[in-house]
Amino acid sequence: MDTGVVQSLVLGVVQGLSEFLPISSSGHLVIFPWLFGFSDPGLSFDVALHAGTLIAVLGYFWRDWCNIFRLRNDMPEYHGMSNALLFLVMATIPGAIAGAVLEKQAETIFRNPLLIAATLFVFGALLWVVDLRGRKTRSLENITLRDALAIGCAQALAIVPGVSRSGITITAALARGIDRASAARFSFLLSTPIICAALLANAPALVSAGITVPFVVGVLSSAVSGYIAIFSLIRFVERASYRVFFWYRAAIALLIVSFFFFV
């Protein structure tokens, strides 16, 4: 199999899983090429990865979005959440501002492997502690504007690789007393405008590069793995804690530090 196709397949799966699991997609997409010596696939491949995760999140949550836009009325959790669209828009603004202000830093100094190791460990531990101590008594329909703004401000921290967009927004939601499944669901819904923005920002690179086999492989692998990640996490947290993700993040952080100093 062509090396470019294999690389696209691997990075597509990594992107799809890590975008929605609380383990940091940006951190993994910096660390994996660093560890395995992958060549830089270019901006057009970023488009492929974001297109795939967008397909995954829209494919899984299409009924939610239809209820949010009042095209359907068959999900009770949105009956009492009449301002869901407003909440999602307001929660998106802090992250959009952080992305615009810190774009250069995100592509340079924030990509330091040791910084990523530190953020993986620290924010993984924070997720576990908040999950243990949080009340987790409120459902999706009880989310308020104050909750949405708190979650949105937390999302702005995800500009730093290793923090994890899904991880920090779920942490913020749990800290506000929202139950695990609802926290994950709101986090995934909130990812949709962010992924759309990233896709549009990189779209000119696709126009100039054209559609290639690695691009298609990246889209498909990212979409399939992303859908599996969403499906699995929502069901997993209904019966288990986020502890396993802390231990995974701690192991990856240790691996990064070991490679940095001893390899």
C-alpha positions as CSV (number, residue, x, y, z in Angstrom):
1,M,0.0,0.0,0.0
2,D,1.2,3.5,-0.8
3,T,3.0,5.2,2.1
4,G,0.8,8.4,1.7
5,V,-2.3,6.3,1.9
6,V,-1.2,4.4,5.0
7,Q,-0.3,7.7,6.7
8,S,-3.6,9.2,5.8
9,L,-5.4,6.1,7.2
10,V,-3.5,6.3,10.5
11,L,-3.9,10.0,10.9
12,G,-7.5,9.9,9.9
13,V,-8.3,7.2,12.6
14,V,-6.2,9.2,15.2
15,Q,-8.1,12.4,14.3
16,G,-11.6,10.8,14.4
17,L,-11.0,9.1,17.8
18,S,-9.1,11.9,19.5
19,E,-11.5,14.7,18.3
20,F,-14.3,13.3,20.3
21,L,-12.7,11.3,23.1
22,P,-11.2,13.5,25.8
23,I,-7.6,12.9,24.8
24,S,-6.8,15.9,22.5
25,S,-6.8,15.6,18.7
26,S,-4.4,18.5,18.2
27,G,-1.9,16.9,20.7
28,H,-2.1,13.5,19.0
29,L,-1.7,15.0,15.5
30,V,1.5,16.7,16.7
31,I,2.9,13.8,18.6
32,F,2.1,10.9,16.1
33,P,4.1,12.4,13.2
34,W,6.8,13.4,15.7
35,L,7.1,9.8,17.0
36,F,6.8,8.0,13.7
37,G,8.6,10.4,11.4
38,F,5.6,11.1,9.2
39,S,6.0,13.7,6.5
40,D,3.9,16.9,6.7
41,P,0.8,16.1,4.6
42,G,-0.1,19.8,4.1
43,L,-3.1,22.0,4.7
44,S,-5.3,20.0,2.2
45,F,-5.0,17.0,4.4
46,D,-6.2,19.1,7.4
47,V,-9.3,19.7,5.3
48,A,-9.8,16.0,4.8
49,L,-9.6,15.3,8.6
50,H,-12.0,18.1,9.5
51,A,-14.4,17.1,6.7
52,G,-14.4,13.6,8.1
53,T,-15.1,14.6,11.7
54,L,-17.8,17.0,10.5
55,I,-19.5,14.1,8.7
56,A,-19.3,12.0,11.9
57,V,-20.8,14.6,14.2
58,L,-23.6,15.6,11.8
59,G,-24.3,12.0,11.0
60,Y,-24.7,11.1,14.7
61,F,-26.5,14.3,15.8
62,W,-28.7,15.1,12.8
63,R,-31.9,14.5,14.9
64,D,-30.6,16.8,17.6
65,W,-29.9,19.6,15.1
66,C,-33.3,19.2,13.5
67,N,-34.9,19.6,17.0
68,I,-32.6,22.5,17.8
69,F,-33.7,24.3,14.6
70,R,-37.4,23.2,15.3
71,L,-37.5,21.1,12.1
72,R,-38.6,18.2,14.3
73,N,-40.1,17.9,17.7
74,D,-39.4,14.3,18.7
75,M,-36.6,14.7,21.4
76,P,-38.0,15.6,24.8
77,E,-34.7,16.9,26.1
78,Y,-35.0,19.9,23.7
79,H,-38.6,20.7,24.7
80,G,-37.5,22.5,27.8
81,M,-34.3,23.9,26.1
82,S,-35.9,26.5,23.8
83,N,-32.7,28.5,23.7
84,A,-30.4,25.7,22.7
85,L,-29.2,27.4,19.5
86,L,-28.5,30.6,21.3
87,F,-26.5,28.8,24.0
88,L,-24.4,27.0,21.4
89,V,-23.7,30.2,19.5
90,M,-22.7,32.0,22.7
91,A,-20.5,29.1,23.8
92,T,-18.7,29.2,20.5
93,I,-17.6,32.8,20.7
94,P,-14.8,32.5,23.3
95,G,-13.1,29.7,21.3
96,A,-13.4,31.6,18.1
97,I,-11.8,34.7,19.7
98,A,-9.0,32.6,21.2
99,G,-8.4,30.9,17.8
100,A,-8.1,34.3,16.0
101,V,-5.9,35.9,18.6
102,L,-3.5,32.9,19.3
103,E,-3.4,31.3,15.8
104,K,0.4,31.9,15.4
105,Q,1.2,30.6,18.8
106,A,-1.0,27.5,18.2
107,E,1.2,26.7,15.2
108,T,4.5,27.4,16.9
109,I,5.3,27.5,20.6
110,F,2.2,25.6,21.7
111,R,3.4,22.6,19.7
112,N,6.3,21.9,22.0
113,P,6.2,18.1,23.0
114,L,6.9,18.8,26.6
115,L,4.1,21.4,26.8
116,I,1.7,18.8,25.2
117,A,2.8,16.2,27.8
118,A,2.1,18.6,30.6
119,T,-1.3,19.6,29.3
120,L,-2.3,16.0,28.7
121,F,-1.5,15.1,32.3
122,V,-2.8,18.2,34.1
123,F,-6.1,18.5,32.2
124,G,-6.6,14.7,32.3
125,A,-6.3,14.8,36.1
126,L,-8.6,17.8,36.2
127,L,-11.3,15.9,34.3
128,W,-11.0,12.9,36.6
129,V,-11.2,15.0,39.8
130,V,-14.2,17.0,38.6
131,D,-15.9,13.8,37.5
132,L,-15.4,12.3,40.9
133,R,-16.5,15.4,42.9
134,G,-19.2,16.8,40.6
135,R,-22.9,16.6,41.5
136,K,-23.9,15.3,38.0
137,T,-27.6,15.9,38.8
138,R,-28.7,18.1,35.8
139,S,-29.6,17.0,32.4
140,L,-29.3,18.6,28.9
141,E,-32.6,20.4,29.2
142,N,-31.5,22.1,32.4
143,I,-28.5,23.8,30.8
144,T,-28.5,27.6,31.2
145,L,-26.9,30.5,29.4
146,R,-24.4,30.8,32.3
147,D,-23.5,27.1,31.9
148,A,-23.0,27.6,28.1
149,L,-20.7,30.6,28.7
150,A,-18.6,28.8,31.2
151,I,-18.3,25.8,28.9
152,G,-17.5,28.1,26.0
153,C,-14.7,29.9,28.0
154,A,-13.3,26.6,28.9
155,Q,-13.3,25.6,25.2
156,A,-11.0,28.5,24.5
157,L,-8.2,26.7,26.4
158,A,-8.2,24.0,23.8
159,I,-6.2,26.2,21.5
160,V,-3.2,24.7,23.4
161,P,-2.6,21.1,22.1
162,G,-3.0,18.5,24.7
163,V,-5.8,20.3,26.6
164,S,-8.5,18.5,24.4
165,R,-11.5,20.4,23.2
166,S,-13.9,17.7,24.2
167,G,-12.1,17.0,27.5
168,I,-12.1,20.6,28.7
169,T,-15.7,21.3,27.7
170,I,-16.9,18.1,29.4
171,T,-14.9,19.0,32.5
172,A,-16.5,22.4,32.6
173,A,-20.0,20.9,32.1
174,L,-19.4,18.4,34.9
175,A,-18.2,21.2,37.2
176,R,-21.5,22.9,36.6
177,G,-23.3,19.8,37.9
178,I,-24.4,18.4,34.5
179,D,-24.5,14.7,34.2
180,R,-21.9,12.7,32.2
181,A,-24.0,11.8,29.2
182,S,-25.5,15.3,28.8
183,A,-22.0,16.9,29.3
184,A,-20.7,14.7,26.4
185,R,-23.7,15.5,24.2
186,F,-23.4,19.2,24.7
187,S,-19.7,19.1,24.0
188,F,-20.2,17.2,20.8
189,L,-22.9,19.6,19.6
190,L,-20.6,22.5,20.5
191,S,-17.9,20.9,18.3
192,T,-20.0,21.3,15.1
193,P,-19.5,25.1,14.6
194,I,-15.8,24.9,15.5
195,I,-15.1,22.0,13.1
196,C,-17.1,23.9,10.4
197,A,-14.9,27.0,11.0
198,A,-11.7,25.0,10.7
199,L,-12.9,23.4,7.5
200,L,-13.8,26.7,5.9
201,A,-10.5,28.2,7.0
202,N,-8.6,25.5,5.2
203,A,-10.9,25.2,2.2
204,P,-8.6,27.2,-0.1
205,A,-5.9,24.6,0.3
206,L,-8.3,22.0,-1.0
207,V,-9.1,24.0,-4.1
208,S,-5.5,24.4,-5.0
209,A,-4.5,20.7,-4.2
210,G,-7.5,18.9,-5.6
211,I,-9.0,15.6,-4.5
212,T,-6.5,12.9,-4.1
213,V,-6.6,9.3,-2.9
214,P,-5.0,10.1,0.5
215,F,-7.6,12.9,0.9
216,V,-10.4,10.5,0.4
217,V,-8.8,7.9,2.7
218,G,-8.4,10.7,5.4
219,V,-12.1,11.7,5.1
220,L,-13.4,8.2,5.3
221,S,-11.2,7.0,8.1
222,S,-11.8,10.2,10.1
223,A,-15.6,10.0,9.6
224,V,-15.9,6.3,10.6
225,S,-13.6,6.5,13.6
226,G,-15.2,9.7,14.7
227,Y,-18.7,8.2,14.6
228,I,-17.5,5.2,16.6
229,A,-15.9,7.5,19.2
230,I,-19.1,9.5,19.7
231,F,-21.3,6.4,19.9
232,S,-18.9,4.6,22.3
233,L,-18.2,7.6,24.6
234,I,-21.9,8.5,25.2
235,R,-22.7,4.9,26.1
236,F,-19.5,4.4,28.1
237,V,-20.0,7.4,30.4
238,E,-23.6,6.3,31.2
239,R,-22.1,3.6,33.4
240,A,-18.4,4.5,34.0
241,S,-16.2,7.4,35.0
242,Y,-13.6,9.3,33.0
243,R,-10.8,7.7,35.0
244,V,-9.6,5.6,32.1
245,F,-9.0,8.6,30.0
246,F,-6.7,10.1,32.7
247,W,-4.6,7.0,32.8
248,Y,-4.4,7.0,29.0
249,R,-3.3,10.6,28.9
250,A,-0.8,10.1,31.7
251,A,0.7,7.1,29.8
252,I,1.0,9.2,26.6
253,A,2.5,12.1,28.5
254,L,5.1,9.7,30.0
255,L,5.9,8.3,26.6
256,I,6.4,11.8,25.2
257,V,8.8,12.7,28.0
258,S,10.7,9.5,27.6
259,F,11.2,10.0,23.8
260,F,12.1,13.6,24.3
261,F,14.9,12.9,26.8
262,F,16.1,9.4,26.1
263,V,15.6,8.6,22.4
